[in-house]
Amino acid sequence: MEASETAWLNTSKVYKKCPYCKQGELDSRIRRGPLVKSFLFWLDLKRYACGSCGRKVYMVGKSDK
């Protein structure tokens, strides 16, 4: 699997900057998609939006801010 295929899932718990634009901060929690809620409810996935570029990223666990 290439890095571009797994870019939507960040397994690092310490992530303050957006992995796409490298400038914006991941400070806005947003709702997870219905498939993630239904089938991956047992994972500690959290979805964040970048304040700069607006792209969305899933993170595992809490982010240490």
N, C-alpha and C positions, 0 to 999 in steps of 0.2 A: 504494500500500500504506500502510495506516495504521500508526501506532506500536504499537497493540495487536496487530496481526498479526505484527509482527517482534520482539515483546518477548522471545520465547524465545531469540533469537540476539543476543548482545551483541558487536559488532565492536570495541569499545573495549578496548585492552589494559590500561588502568589502571582497574580496577574493584575497589574494596575493599568497597563496601556493596551490599547486595541491591537490585536494581532494582524489586522489588515492595514490600517493607516499608520500605526506606530506613534500616533500623536494624541488621540482622544483617550479619555479615561472611561473605564467600564463602571459607571456609577449608577446606571439606571437598571433596576431589575424589571423584567417584563414577564408576562405570562408564557408558560411553556405551551407548546402545541398539543392538540388533543391526542395525537398518537404517542407522544412522549409521556403524557399523563396516564394514558391507558395501558401501555405496554412496558414502559420503563419506570413505573412508579417506585420501584424498589431501589433505584439508583438515586443518589443525592445530586441530581442534575439541576443546575440553576441557569437561567437564561438572562443575559445582560445585553444592553444596547450601548453602542459607543456614542459618546456625546458629540463627537466630531463628524464622523462619516455616516453614522446611523446604522451600521451593520450590526447584526446580532450574532452572539456567540454563546454556546453552551459551556458551562464550567462545572466540574465535579467538585462538590463540597463548597465550603465557605471561601470567600476571597479575603485575604488578610489585607485590610486597608489601613 
